[in-house]
Amino acid sequence: MAPACRLAYLDRLTGTDVADDIRGLDTRFLVIVGDKDPGVDAAAMQATFLAWHPNARLVTIPNCGHYPMQACPPYVAMIVEDFLRDAAA
């Protein structure tokens, strides 16, 4: 990633606080994390996003890092399809 892109991404993450805007929304959410992600793990998601959203579902993918959609796309697709199927039922 180009340094300018990294700086813009960091600025977006640190300069925008949407927590109050999304906290408590009555929406189903699917949160997918990789168990090898050093920055965003299941514990962090349980302490934040899942605490704010009782309708959120957390799925941890084994042997996967920060980009599970790139590391194991068929598995991620299956998880998303299952989530959408359950939501439609």
Stockholm file with secondary structure:
# STOCKHOLM 1.0

chainA/1-89         MAPACRLAYLDRLTGTDVADDIRGLDTRFLVIVGDKDPGVDAAAMQATFLAWHPNARLVTIPNCGHYPMQACPPYVAMIVEDFLRDAAA
#=GR chainA/1-89 SS CCHHHHHHHHHHHHHCCCHHHHTTCCCCEEEEEETTCSSSCHHHHHHTHHHHCTTEEEEEETTCCSCHHHHCHHHHHHHHHHHHHHHHC
#=GC SS_cons        CCHHHHHHHHHHHHHCCCHHHHTTCCCCEEEEEETTCSSSCHHHHHHTHHHHCTTEEEEEETTCCSCHHHHCHHHHHHHHHHHHHHHHC
//
